[in-house]
Amino acid sequence: MPPSEHRKQPRVRISGLEALTGKAVLQDHELLALSRSSLCVQVCQRERPGVVVELQITFLESDETVAVTGKVVWVTDIPPLRVGIQLVDVDLAAATVLAKYLDPE
């Protein structure tokens, strides 16, 4: 069974940039995949699992931006560094914008 079938939420690959604020402000990293509950980001600096991060996701197609809070749940150890982040706080406005990209009509 393909890994995508094991996921609780489908993943969508999008064009977007985000700022991660954990120990340091990390900007312009590549957003690799996004779902309603998590995202995967390629980063330059490693954060450790458990760190809470503030994320600002800008959708390049429209310049819409959402701010959410997430928690790092996994990190790769070899380049390119990637982190998996579980979304833990998404307000209604951010959820509405995310739904537009995750559930296009």
Backbone bond lengths (Angstrom), bond angles and torsions (degrees), N, CA, C in turn:
res aa  C-N    CA-C-N  psi(-1)  N-CA   C-N-CA  omega(-1)  CA-C   N-CA-C  phi
1 M - - - 1.446 - - 1.526 108.60 -
2 P 1.332 119.21 131.34 1.462 121.19 179.24 1.528 110.99 -60.96
3 P 1.351 117.54 147.24 1.463 120.56 -179.59 1.519 113.33 -55.13
4 S 1.324 118.83 -32.45 1.461 120.71 -178.22 1.524 112.04 -62.81
5 E 1.344 117.13 -25.01 1.452 120.23 -179.99 1.522 111.59 -78.00
6 H 1.320 118.87 -14.37 1.450 122.68 178.77 1.524 112.24 -85.97
7 R 1.300 118.74 -10.51 1.458 122.41 -173.76 1.520 111.46 -81.02
8 K 1.346 115.04 146.10 1.457 120.26 175.81 1.520 110.86 -71.27
9 Q 1.331 116.70 -36.70 1.458 122.75 -179.28 1.522 108.77 -122.93
10 P 1.328 118.47 138.26 1.467 119.38 177.48 1.519 110.90 -66.28
11 R 1.340 116.14 148.41 1.458 121.82 178.68 1.522 108.95 -100.38
12 V 1.318 115.53 144.53 1.451 121.82 178.39 1.515 107.71 -125.43
13 R 1.320 117.56 133.27 1.458 120.96 175.30 1.519 107.26 -91.53
14 I 1.326 115.83 127.45 1.462 120.76 -176.68 1.513 109.60 -134.52
15 S 1.312 115.88 166.86 1.460 120.89 171.45 1.512 106.99 -94.69
16 G 1.308 117.40 124.66 1.452 119.66 179.63 1.504 111.16 -170.02
17 L 1.285 115.84 156.99 1.454 122.74 175.09 1.509 107.15 -121.54
18 E 1.311 116.61 152.28 1.445 119.52 -179.82 1.515 110.37 -145.80
19 A 1.307 114.96 157.68 1.457 120.90 173.09 1.522 106.62 -110.12
20 L 1.309 116.66 128.46 1.452 122.14 176.33 1.515 107.94 -106.36
21 T 1.306 116.92 127.79 1.449 119.99 176.38 1.523 108.28 -118.09
22 G 1.316 115.56 106.07 1.447 122.98 175.19 1.518 104.90 -122.94
23 K 1.315 116.40 -107.96 1.464 120.70 173.74 1.524 110.52 -71.16
24 A 1.320 116.16 -34.60 1.464 121.66 -177.90 1.521 107.74 -138.30
25 V 1.303 116.42 162.37 1.458 119.95 175.58 1.519 107.68 -84.16
26 L 1.307 116.12 120.37 1.452 122.46 -178.63 1.515 106.94 -114.86
27 Q 1.304 117.71 119.79 1.455 119.84 -175.19 1.515 112.31 -118.89
28 D 1.327 113.84 159.56 1.460 122.80 173.92 1.523 113.77 57.57
29 H 1.308 115.92 43.79 1.455 120.40 173.24 1.513 108.67 -90.91
30 E 1.313 115.36 161.40 1.460 119.23 -177.13 1.524 110.42 -87.22
31 L 1.318 114.94 120.58 1.449 121.95 175.18 1.522 107.14 -81.55
32 L 1.333 117.03 113.95 1.461 121.34 -173.31 1.522 112.97 -89.89
33 A 1.317 117.67 -38.87 1.462 121.35 -178.40 1.511 109.37 -155.68
34 L 1.313 115.46 149.01 1.457 121.91 -176.21 1.516 109.37 -141.32
35 S 1.329 116.55 138.72 1.458 122.01 171.80 1.529 107.06 -134.89
36 R 1.315 116.84 -178.40 1.470 119.83 178.51 1.527 111.72 -67.61
37 S 1.331 117.71 -21.34 1.458 119.71 -174.69 1.525 115.09 -116.63
38 S 1.345 117.98 -9.84 1.461 118.33 -176.81 1.521 111.08 -161.55
39 L 1.336 114.31 171.85 1.454 119.81 174.28 1.514 109.49 -150.88
40 C 1.320 114.98 161.83 1.455 122.70 177.46 1.520 107.24 -122.79
41 V 1.331 116.11 130.63 1.454 122.04 -175.24 1.529 109.71 -130.58
42 Q 1.328 116.06 135.54 1.457 120.80 171.34 1.521 106.68 -86.56
43 V 1.323 117.09 127.43 1.464 122.15 -173.44 1.521 111.61 -125.63
44 C 1.314 115.39 165.63 1.469 121.75 176.48 1.522 111.17 -96.96
45 Q 1.324 116.24 -27.86 1.459 121.56 -176.39 1.523 108.81 -122.49
46 R 1.318 116.63 133.44 1.462 122.04 -176.44 1.524 111.14 -77.98
47 E 1.327 116.80 132.78 1.458 122.71 168.39 1.522 106.80 -106.98
48 R 1.289 118.13 150.71 1.464 119.51 -179.16 1.534 110.46 -90.61
49 P 1.320 117.61 150.86 1.458 120.82 177.74 1.527 110.96 -55.79
50 G 1.322 114.93 141.80 1.459 121.47 -179.47 1.514 113.73 98.96
51 V 1.335 117.83 -17.68 1.458 121.34 -179.60 1.528 109.33 -70.66
52 V 1.324 116.25 132.78 1.461 121.49 176.12 1.522 107.88 -86.83
53 V 1.323 116.03 132.58 1.458 121.08 -177.94 1.524 110.03 -126.33
54 E 1.314 115.29 145.64 1.453 122.04 172.26 1.517 106.62 -95.88
55 L 1.317 116.96 130.96 1.462 121.08 -176.62 1.511 110.41 -119.97
56 Q 1.290 114.88 140.39 1.454 121.56 172.00 1.523 105.98 -122.66
57 I 1.317 116.64 113.72 1.461 121.94 -177.01 1.514 108.40 -107.42
58 T 1.328 116.34 123.24 1.461 121.95 177.97 1.515 108.18 -110.81
59 F 1.320 116.49 124.32 1.458 121.68 178.35 1.520 107.55 -87.83
60 L 1.315 116.26 115.04 1.455 121.96 -172.72 1.520 113.28 -63.85
61 E 1.325 117.06 -29.66 1.455 120.58 -178.04 1.531 112.23 -63.91
62 S 1.338 116.12 -28.49 1.463 119.37 -173.29 1.519 113.93 -130.91
63 D 1.302 118.65 -7.97 1.461 123.73 -173.88 1.524 112.80 66.64
64 E 1.339 118.18 14.76 1.460 120.63 174.68 1.519 108.60 -74.37
65 T 1.323 115.81 143.32 1.457 121.31 -178.90 1.524 109.55 -128.47
66 V 1.325 116.19 139.74 1.460 121.32 173.82 1.520 108.65 -126.10
67 A 1.324 115.50 146.90 1.460 121.75 176.55 1.529 107.80 -114.90
68 V 1.331 115.61 128.57 1.458 121.81 -179.19 1.524 109.01 -140.26
69 T 1.319 115.73 164.53 1.456 121.78 175.64 1.517 108.09 -113.49
70 G 1.327 115.86 137.92 1.457 120.58 179.76 1.511 111.42 -138.01
71 K 1.326 114.68 171.61 1.460 121.13 177.45 1.517 107.90 -128.29
72 V 1.334 116.37 130.63 1.460 121.50 178.03 1.533 107.84 -66.89
73 V 1.352 115.65 125.17 1.465 119.55 -179.25 1.523 112.47 -112.09
74 W 1.328 117.67 -23.04 1.463 120.40 174.62 1.517 109.85 -154.21
75 V 1.342 114.62 156.51 1.465 122.18 -178.98 1.526 107.81 -143.67
76 T 1.336 116.57 139.30 1.461 118.91 173.03 1.526 108.63 -83.59
77 D 1.319 116.39 152.91 1.465 121.04 -178.72 1.519 113.49 -100.20
78 I 1.322 116.91 -13.60 1.461 119.75 -178.47 1.529 109.23 -117.74
79 P 1.329 116.40 145.26 1.466 119.92 -179.68 1.530 111.40 -62.33
80 P 1.299 117.79 147.94 1.463 125.60 -3.51 1.526 110.29 -73.71
81 L 1.337 116.05 136.20 1.457 121.19 -179.26 1.522 109.69 -68.55
82 R 1.311 115.24 132.56 1.464 121.24 177.79 1.512 108.48 -132.64
83 V 1.319 115.87 146.92 1.454 121.17 176.08 1.520 109.01 -127.01
84 G 1.326 114.77 143.17 1.455 121.93 172.35 1.513 107.65 -102.40
85 I 1.311 116.12 129.58 1.459 120.95 -175.75 1.526 109.23 -124.65
86 Q 1.321 115.43 125.40 1.462 120.84 175.25 1.521 107.77 -89.15
87 L 1.328 117.09 128.96 1.458 120.48 178.50 1.518 108.59 -75.79
88 V 1.335 116.30 128.51 1.463 120.57 -177.39 1.525 112.87 -116.46
89 D 1.326 117.48 -17.02 1.467 120.20 178.03 1.524 109.14 -145.97
90 V 1.320 115.12 108.27 1.460 122.04 179.36 1.515 106.78 -130.59
91 D 1.341 116.94 115.27 1.466 118.91 -179.61 1.526 110.61 -76.91
92 L 1.320 116.73 172.30 1.458 121.79 -175.29 1.527 112.14 -60.94
93 A 1.329 117.34 -41.11 1.467 120.08 179.95 1.525 110.86 -63.17
94 A 1.324 117.52 -43.89 1.469 121.10 178.86 1.523 110.33 -66.24
95 A 1.324 117.43 -40.67 1.464 121.03 179.30 1.527 111.10 -62.06
96 T 1.317 116.73 -36.52 1.470 121.45 179.24 1.526 110.65 -65.24
97 V 1.338 116.59 -44.63 1.470 120.20 179.09 1.527 109.91 -66.47
98 L 1.328 118.04 -43.99 1.464 120.60 178.98 1.522 110.83 -59.63
99 A 1.326 116.77 -41.51 1.468 120.51 -179.69 1.511 111.72 -61.45
100 K 1.326 116.61 -34.38 1.468 120.52 179.80 1.527 110.97 -61.16
101 Y 1.338 117.22 -35.89 1.458 121.19 -178.83 1.535 112.10 -88.77
102 L 1.318 116.83 -30.56 1.458 120.27 -177.39 1.521 112.83 -85.29
103 D 1.331 116.49 -27.58 1.464 121.35 -178.32 1.514 110.01 -126.05
104 P 1.343 118.82 60.00 1.454 119.14 -178.63 1.524 110.83 -65.31
105 E 1.313 115.34 147.72 1.486 119.86 -178.96 1.493 111.36 -80.90
